[in-house]
Amino acid sequence: MSCNNCPNRCDKPEEACGVFGIYSYEGDHLGKTVYYGLFALQHRGQESCGIVITDGKIVNSHKGMGLVNVVFNEEILKKLNGNIAVGHTRYSTTGGSILANAQPFILETKFGPISLAHNGNLINTAELKHELSDKGFQFQGTSDTEVIAGLLANAEEDNFDDALLSVLKKIQGAFALVIMTRDKLYAVKDPHGIRPLCVGKLENAYVFASETCALDIVGASFLREISNGEIVMIDKDGMQSKTYSRNKRSSLCIFEFIYFARPDSIINGRSVYEARVNMGKYLAKEHPAQYSELISGVPDSGIPAAVGFANESRIPFGDALIKNRYVGRTFIQPSQDMRDMGVKVKLNPLKETIRNKKIVVIDDSIVRGTTSRQIVKILKESGTREVHFRVSSPPITHSCFYGIDTSSRAELIAANLSIDGIRKYLDVDSLGYLSLDSLVKSVNLPRNTLCLACLSGEYPVEIPEKLENLKLLFK
């Protein structure tokens, strides 16, 4: 299940997952450390979370549905003792939002117990499931992550390192993996590097995380990004690395910079916050609004770009909308009336600030347009004289198959309407999107190192026809 089945469907590309792993050489009370790491990665997935930990003999785990601070408490964390641990926060792009799909996955194998956490999405899941089913593997859930775990458990190789290499040759798509055995911790990134993964160092421990903000919260110093097609292994002798795939085009997901990553993270040497401010600056150059009186961002993800837009245009920045921070992205309303009030529950206008003003509203992206339209309606009902909408990314015209839920093309407003058609649908006085060239300039990474598939239709990993038909066909 994806967000498509939620009564209050989000009008954003839904998150990838967050992974965290730690190997400690001193001390075995890692439960709280992993908890804080997952708390920092909560924005990447709010459906479920889990921690698996071992002392080399006993494997303990706890998983549950909901937010990190709901699933875990002091009593549970005290029981999670060991010197190696993996953790996960989940948003489902493949497989339902059920406890059976909560990660990390744990399997008993001939190599001993294996625990695996995955961020990304495989594109050849169906054929791999058939292969495993033919071997008698019994699936407990519906996630593609369980497929990876199943392949490892059923590998013919006699040692785990060889089995891992064999499995990595079979799986296709986007994957950032953290894997724990009884005495080792592994981090793996797919050959294209679509999803982020980094390694940091505490005084007596190594840490793997989806984003550097998770390193910061546990006090680890950033060492480096895991390279594309690389396996990094930590054991009692330290850190070792090997490259299992070379010469594939680097394709880091551009939406890490637009929306997914926390603004205080650093990805591939680039500040996410600075990239978003730059997007706003370029947006102001391409689509100025010189007669406006206020620049405001849709909280929270639109605010850095709004700051950049305001600085570049020399128009005052201010809040037009206040966000209710106690309403999560997975908030489910109990009735149709409440569903219709979804945006009002989350965002409330500052009427005295915006009344009788011409304002520019900045958001990071538009998927279906439903939320943006409701925001505009709220602002106009609150007395705004003119609403000019600016988007700090190009139009989303294609679906993602690498761990982001962007729905089918039939539901992507920019795949079905012209810019002027979108403007009319939103009921705004003007509309402007950031160009693809300016987006790449904002991030300041070479264009050929980024995955721009949802914006350009150019997929770095070829999509199987059956999978493509599910998402790309128009109504």
C-alpha positions as CSV (number, residue, x, y, z in Angstrom):
1,M,0.0,0.0,0.0
2,S,1.1,3.5,-0.7
3,C,-0.3,6.9,0.2
4,N,-2.8,6.4,-2.6
5,N,-5.0,4.4,-0.2
6,C,-4.9,6.9,2.6
7,P,-8.1,8.9,3.2
8,N,-6.2,12.1,3.3
9,R,-3.7,11.7,0.5
10,C,-0.6,13.7,0.7
11,D,0.1,16.1,-2.1
12,K,3.9,15.5,-1.9
13,P,6.2,12.8,-3.2
14,E,6.2,10.5,-0.2
15,E,9.5,9.7,1.6
16,A,12.0,7.1,1.2
17,C,13.0,5.2,4.4
18,G,15.7,6.0,6.9
19,V,18.4,3.4,7.9
20,F,20.8,3.5,10.8
21,G,23.5,1.1,12.0
22,I,26.2,1.2,14.7
23,Y,29.1,-1.1,15.7
24,S,30.6,-0.3,19.1
25,Y,34.0,-1.5,20.4
26,E,33.2,-0.5,24.0
27,G,29.9,-0.6,25.7
28,D,26.7,-2.5,24.9
29,H,23.9,0.0,25.7
30,L,23.2,1.1,22.2
31,G,19.4,1.2,22.3
32,K,19.2,4.9,23.1
33,T,21.8,5.7,20.5
34,V,19.9,4.0,17.8
35,Y,16.7,5.6,19.1
36,Y,18.1,9.1,18.7
37,G,19.5,8.2,15.3
38,L,16.0,7.1,14.1
39,F,14.4,10.1,15.7
40,A,16.7,12.3,13.5
41,L,15.5,10.3,10.5
42,Q,11.8,10.4,11.4
43,H,11.0,12.7,8.4
44,R,12.0,9.8,6.1
45,G,9.2,7.6,7.2
46,Q,6.4,7.7,9.8
47,E,4.6,4.4,9.3
48,S,6.7,2.0,11.3
49,C,10.1,1.7,12.9
50,G,12.3,-0.9,14.5
51,I,15.6,-1.7,16.2
52,V,17.5,-5.0,16.2
53,I,20.6,-5.4,18.4
54,T,23.1,-8.2,19.3
55,D,25.9,-8.9,21.7
56,G,27.2,-11.6,19.5
57,K,25.2,-14.3,21.2
58,I,21.6,-13.1,21.7
59,V,19.6,-11.0,19.2
60,N,17.0,-8.6,20.7
61,S,14.5,-6.6,18.7
62,H,11.5,-4.3,18.9
63,K,9.4,-3.1,16.1
64,G,6.0,-1.3,15.9
65,M,3.7,0.8,13.9
66,G,3.9,4.6,14.3
67,L,6.5,7.2,15.2
68,V,9.8,6.5,17.0
69,N,8.7,8.1,20.2
70,V,5.5,6.1,20.2
71,V,7.0,2.7,19.4
72,F,9.9,3.0,22.0
73,N,10.0,4.0,25.6
74,E,12.6,3.9,28.4
75,E,11.7,0.4,29.5
76,I,12.0,-1.1,26.0
77,L,15.3,0.7,25.3
78,K,16.8,-0.7,28.5
79,K,16.3,-4.2,27.2
80,L,18.0,-3.5,23.8
81,N,21.6,-4.3,24.8
82,G,24.4,-5.2,22.5
83,N,27.4,-3.8,20.6
84,I,26.0,-4.1,17.1
85,A,22.6,-2.6,16.1
86,V,20.5,-1.6,13.0
87,G,17.4,0.6,13.0
88,H,14.8,1.7,10.4
89,T,12.0,4.2,9.9
90,R,9.6,3.2,7.2
91,Y,7.4,4.7,4.5
92,S,6.0,2.0,2.3
93,T,6.5,2.4,-1.5
94,T,6.4,-1.4,-2.0
95,G,4.3,-3.6,0.4
96,G,1.6,-2.6,2.8
97,S,1.7,-0.5,5.9
98,I,1.5,-3.5,8.2
99,L,3.6,-4.8,11.1
100,A,4.8,-7.7,9.0
101,N,6.6,-5.3,6.7
102,A,8.2,-3.2,9.5
103,Q,12.0,-3.3,9.5
104,P,14.7,-4.3,10.2
105,F,13.9,-7.8,8.9
106,I,15.4,-10.7,10.9
107,L,16.0,-14.2,9.4
108,E,17.7,-17.3,10.8
109,T,20.1,-18.6,8.1
110,K,23.0,-21.0,7.8
111,F,25.2,-17.9,8.4
112,G,23.4,-17.3,11.7
113,P,20.8,-14.6,12.3
114,I,20.8,-11.8,9.7
115,S,19.1,-8.4,10.2
116,L,18.5,-6.0,7.3
117,A,17.3,-2.5,6.9
118,H,16.6,-1.1,3.4
119,N,16.0,2.3,1.9
120,G,14.9,2.3,-1.7
121,N,12.9,0.2,-4.1
122,L,13.7,-2.9,-6.3
123,I,12.3,-3.0,-9.8
124,N,12.7,-6.7,-10.3
125,T,10.8,-7.8,-7.1
126,A,8.3,-10.0,-8.9
127,E,10.7,-12.3,-10.6
128,L,12.9,-12.6,-7.5
129,K,9.8,-13.5,-5.4
130,H,9.0,-16.3,-7.9
131,E,12.6,-17.5,-7.6
132,L,12.3,-17.7,-3.8
133,S,8.8,-19.2,-3.8
134,D,10.1,-22.0,-6.1
135,K,12.7,-22.7,-3.4
136,G,10.1,-22.9,-0.7
137,F,10.7,-19.6,0.9
138,Q,7.7,-18.5,3.0
139,F,7.1,-14.8,2.9
140,Q,5.8,-13.2,6.1
141,G,5.0,-9.8,4.5
142,T,4.9,-8.1,1.1
143,S,7.9,-5.8,1.2
144,D,10.8,-6.0,-1.4
145,T,13.2,-5.8,1.6
146,E,12.1,-9.3,2.6
147,V,13.0,-10.4,-0.9
148,I,16.6,-9.3,-0.3
149,A,16.7,-11.0,3.1
150,G,15.2,-14.1,1.6
151,L,17.9,-14.2,-1.2
152,L,20.6,-14.0,1.5
153,A,19.0,-16.8,3.5
154,N,18.7,-19.0,0.5
155,A,22.1,-18.3,-1.1
156,E,24.2,-21.3,-2.2
157,E,27.5,-19.8,-1.2
158,D,29.3,-21.1,1.9
159,N,30.2,-17.8,3.5
160,F,28.2,-14.6,4.0
161,D,30.5,-12.2,2.1
162,D,30.2,-14.4,-1.1
163,A,26.5,-14.7,-0.6
164,L,26.1,-11.0,-0.3
165,L,28.0,-10.4,-3.6
166,S,25.8,-13.0,-5.3
167,V,22.6,-11.3,-4.1
168,L,23.8,-7.8,-5.1
169,K,24.3,-9.1,-8.7
170,K,20.6,-10.1,-8.8
171,I,18.8,-7.2,-7.3
172,Q,18.0,-4.1,-9.5
173,G,16.9,-0.7,-8.6
174,A,17.6,1.7,-5.7
175,F,19.0,0.4,-2.4
176,A,20.9,1.7,0.5
177,L,21.3,-1.3,2.9
178,V,22.5,-1.8,6.5
179,I,23.0,-5.5,7.3
180,M,23.9,-7.0,10.7
181,T,25.2,-10.5,11.3
182,R,26.2,-11.9,14.6
183,D,29.6,-10.2,14.6
184,K,29.7,-7.8,11.6
185,L,27.9,-4.7,10.3
186,Y,27.6,-3.9,6.6
187,A,26.5,-0.9,4.6
188,V,25.8,-1.2,0.9
189,K,24.8,1.3,-1.8
190,D,23.5,0.5,-5.2
191,P,25.7,1.0,-8.3
192,H,23.9,4.2,-9.2
193,G,23.9,5.7,-5.7
194,I,20.2,6.7,-6.0
195,R,19.6,6.9,-2.2
196,P,22.0,8.5,0.2
197,L,24.1,6.6,2.8
198,C,27.1,7.8,4.9
199,V,29.5,6.6,7.6
200,G,30.6,8.5,10.7
201,K,32.8,7.8,13.7
202,L,32.3,8.0,17.4
203,E,35.3,7.6,19.7
204,N,34.8,3.9,19.9
205,A,32.2,3.1,17.3
206,Y,31.3,3.4,13.6
207,V,27.9,4.7,12.5
208,F,26.0,4.3,9.3
209,A,23.1,6.6,8.5
210,S,20.9,7.7,5.6
211,E,21.7,11.4,6.4
212,T,24.4,13.3,8.3
213,C,21.7,14.8,10.6
214,A,21.5,11.4,12.3
215,L,25.3,11.4,12.8
216,D,25.0,14.9,14.4
217,I,22.4,13.9,16.9
218,V,24.5,10.9,18.3
219,G,27.7,13.0,18.3
220,A,29.4,11.1,15.5
221,S,31.8,12.9,13.2
222,F,31.2,12.5,9.4
223,L,33.8,10.4,7.6
224,R,32.4,10.1,4.1
225,E,29.6,9.0,1.8
226,I,29.3,5.4,1.0
227,S,30.4,5.2,-2.7
228,N,28.2,3.9,-5.5
229,G,28.5,0.1,-5.8
230,E,30.4,-0.1,-2.5
231,I,30.2,-2.6,0.4
232,V,31.6,-1.3,3.7
233,M,32.1,-3.8,6.5
234,I,32.8,-3.2,10.2
235,D,34.1,-6.0,12.5
236,K,36.4,-6.4,15.5
237,D,39.4,-5.5,13.2
238,G,38.0,-2.2,12.0
239,M,36.5,-0.9,8.8
240,Q,37.0,-2.6,5.4
241,S,35.7,-1.7,2.0
242,K,35.2,-3.3,-1.5
243,T,33.6,-2.2,-4.7
244,Y,31.3,-4.7,-6.2
245,S,30.1,-2.7,-9.2
246,R,32.0,-0.1,-11.3
247,N,31.3,2.3,-14.1
248,K,27.6,2.9,-13.6
249,R,26.3,6.3,-14.0
250,S,25.9,8.1,-10.7
251,S,22.2,9.0,-10.2
252,L,21.6,10.6,-6.8
253,C,17.9,11.4,-6.4
254,I,17.3,15.2,-6.9
255,F,14.4,15.1,-4.5
256,E,16.8,14.6,-1.6
257,F,17.7,18.2,-2.1
258,I,14.2,19.5,-3.1
259,Y,12.2,17.9,-0.3
260,F,13.2,14.6,1.4
261,A,16.4,15.3,3.3
262,R,16.5,17.4,6.4
263,P,17.8,20.9,5.6
264,D,20.6,20.5,8.2
265,S,22.0,17.5,6.3
266,I,25.0,17.4,4.0
267,I,24.7,15.2,0.9
268,N,27.6,14.6,-1.5
269,G,29.3,17.6,0.0
270,R,26.4,19.9,-0.5
271,S,24.3,21.6,2.2
272,V,20.7,20.8,1.7
273,Y,19.6,24.1,3.2
274,E,21.9,26.2,0.9
275,A,20.7,24.3,-2.1
276,R,17.1,25.1,-1.2
277,V,17.9,28.8,-0.6
278,N,19.6,28.8,-4.0
279,M,16.5,27.4,-5.6
280,G,14.5,30.3,-4.3
281,K,17.1,32.8,-5.6
282,Y,17.0,31.3,-9.1
283,L,13.2,31.1,-9.0
284,A,13.1,34.9,-8.2
285,K,15.2,35.6,-11.3
286,E,13.2,33.4,-13.6
287,H,9.7,34.3,-12.3
288,P,9.9,37.7,-10.5
289,A,7.0,39.2,-8.6
290,Q,8.1,42.8,-8.3
291,Y,4.6,44.1,-7.3
292,S,4.1,41.7,-4.5
293,E,4.3,42.8,-0.8
294,L,5.1,39.6,1.0
295,I,7.1,36.4,0.3
296,S,6.0,33.4,2.3
297,G,6.9,29.7,2.2
298,V,4.5,26.7,2.7
299,P,5.8,25.3,6.0
300,D,8.2,23.7,6.5
301,S,9.8,22.5,3.3
302,G,9.0,25.7,1.3
303,I,10.6,28.1,3.7
304,P,14.3,28.0,2.7
305,A,13.4,28.6,-0.9
306,A,11.1,31.5,0.2
307,V,14.0,33.0,2.1
308,G,16.1,32.8,-1.1
309,F,13.3,34.3,-3.2
310,A,12.8,37.2,-0.7
311,N,16.6,38.0,-0.5
312,E,16.9,38.0,-4.3
313,S,13.8,40.0,-5.0
314,R,14.2,42.4,-2.0
315,I,10.6,41.8,-1.0
316,P,9.9,41.2,2.7
317,F,9.8,37.6,3.9
318,G,7.1,36.7,6.4
319,D,4.7,33.9,7.6
320,A,1.4,33.7,5.8
321,L,0.6,30.2,7.2
322,I,1.2,28.6,10.6
323,K,1.7,24.9,10.7
324,N,0.1,22.7,13.4
325,R,3.2,20.6,14.3
326,Y,1.2,18.0,16.1
327,V,-0.4,16.7,12.9
328,G,1.8,14.2,11.2
329,R,1.9,13.5,7.5
330,T,0.0,10.2,8.1
331,F,-2.8,11.9,9.9
332,I,-6.1,10.1,9.1
333,Q,-9.4,11.9,9.5
334,P,-12.4,9.9,10.8
335,S,-15.1,11.3,8.4
336,Q,-15.5,12.8,5.0
337,D,-16.2,16.2,6.6
338,M,-12.9,16.1,8.4
339,R,-11.1,14.9,5.3
340,D,-12.3,18.0,3.5
341,M,-10.8,20.0,6.3
342,G,-7.4,18.3,6.0
343,V,-5.3,21.3,5.0
344,K,-7.2,23.6,7.5
345,V,-6.2,21.2,10.3
346,K,-2.6,21.4,9.3
347,L,-2.2,25.0,8.2
348,N,-3.9,28.2,9.5
349,P,-3.5,31.6,7.9
350,L,-2.2,34.7,9.6
351,K,-5.2,36.9,8.5
352,E,-3.9,40.2,9.9
353,T,-0.6,39.7,8.1
354,I,-2.0,38.8,4.6
355,R,-5.3,40.8,4.5
356,N,-5.5,43.0,1.4
357,K,-1.9,42.1,0.4
358,K,-0.4,40.8,-2.8
359,I,1.6,37.8,-1.7
360,V,4.0,35.2,-3.3
361,V,3.6,31.7,-1.9
362,I,6.6,29.4,-2.4
363,D,6.3,25.6,-2.2
364,D,9.0,23.0,-3.1
365,S,6.8,20.9,-5.4
366,I,3.3,20.1,-6.7
367,V,2.2,16.5,-7.3
368,R,-1.5,16.3,-7.7
369,G,-2.3,20.0,-6.9
370,T,-5.1,19.3,-4.4
371,T,-3.3,20.6,-1.4
372,S,-1.9,23.7,-3.2
373,R,-5.4,24.5,-4.4
374,Q,-6.8,24.3,-0.9
375,I,-4.0,26.5,0.4
376,V,-4.8,29.2,-2.2
377,K,-8.5,29.0,-1.3
378,I,-7.7,29.5,2.4
379,L,-5.5,32.5,1.7
380,K,-8.1,34.1,-0.6
381,E,-10.9,33.5,2.0
382,S,-8.7,35.2,4.5
383,G,-8.6,38.4,2.5
384,T,-5.5,38.1,0.4
385,R,-5.8,40.5,-2.6
386,E,-3.5,38.4,-5.0
387,V,-1.8,35.1,-4.7
388,H,1.2,34.4,-6.9
389,F,2.4,30.8,-6.6
390,R,6.0,29.8,-7.2
391,V,7.5,26.3,-7.1
392,S,11.2,25.7,-6.4
393,S,11.4,22.6,-8.6
394,P,10.4,21.8,-12.2
395,P,7.0,20.2,-12.9
396,I,6.8,16.5,-11.9
397,T,5.8,14.7,-15.1
398,H,6.9,11.1,-14.5
399,S,6.5,8.5,-11.8
400,C,9.4,7.3,-9.6
401,F,10.3,3.6,-9.3
402,Y,13.2,3.9,-6.9
403,G,11.6,4.3,-3.5
404,I,9.5,7.4,-3.8
405,D,5.7,7.4,-4.2
406,T,4.7,9.8,-6.9
407,S,1.6,7.9,-8.1
408,S,0.7,7.2,-11.7
409,R,1.1,9.8,-14.4
410,A,-2.7,10.0,-14.6
411,E,-2.6,11.6,-11.2
412,L,0.4,14.0,-11.8
413,I,-1.1,17.3,-12.5
414,A,1.9,18.5,-14.6
415,A,1.7,15.4,-16.8
416,N,-1.9,16.2,-17.8
417,L,-2.2,20.1,-17.8
418,S,-0.2,22.9,-19.2
419,I,1.4,25.5,-16.8
420,D,-1.6,27.8,-17.6
421,G,-4.0,24.9,-17.0
422,I,-2.4,24.3,-13.6
423,R,-2.6,28.0,-12.8
424,K,-6.3,28.0,-13.6
425,Y,-6.8,24.9,-11.5
426,L,-5.0,26.4,-8.5
427,D,-6.9,29.7,-9.0
428,V,-3.8,31.8,-8.7
429,D,-2.9,35.1,-10.3
430,S,0.4,33.8,-11.6
431,L,2.4,30.5,-11.5
432,G,6.1,29.8,-12.1
433,Y,8.2,26.7,-11.8
434,L,12.0,26.6,-11.4
435,S,13.7,25.4,-14.6
436,L,15.6,22.2,-14.7
437,D,18.9,24.0,-15.5
438,S,18.5,26.3,-12.5
439,L,17.6,23.4,-10.2
440,V,20.9,21.7,-11.1
441,K,22.8,25.0,-10.6
442,S,21.2,25.3,-7.2
443,V,22.5,21.9,-6.1
444,N,25.9,22.6,-7.6
445,L,26.5,19.0,-8.6
446,P,27.2,17.8,-12.2
447,R,23.9,17.1,-14.0
448,N,25.0,13.7,-15.1
449,T,25.4,12.6,-11.4
450,L,21.8,13.2,-10.6
451,C,18.6,11.2,-11.1
452,L,16.1,13.6,-12.7
453,A,13.7,10.9,-13.9
454,C,10.5,12.3,-12.3
455,L,11.2,15.6,-14.0
456,S,12.6,14.5,-17.3
457,G,11.5,10.9,-17.9
458,E,15.1,9.7,-18.3
459,Y,15.4,6.7,-16.0
460,P,19.0,5.6,-14.9
461,V,17.9,2.0,-14.4
462,E,15.7,0.6,-17.1
463,I,12.2,0.0,-15.9
464,P,10.5,-3.4,-16.8
465,E,7.6,-2.9,-19.1
466,K,5.0,-4.5,-16.7
467,L,6.1,-2.2,-13.9
468,E,6.1,0.8,-16.2
469,N,2.6,0.1,-17.3
470,L,1.3,0.1,-13.8
471,K,2.5,3.7,-13.1
472,L,3.0,5.4,-16.4
473,L,-0.2,4.8,-18.3
474,F,-2.6,7.7,-18.6
475,K,-6.3,7.1,-17.8
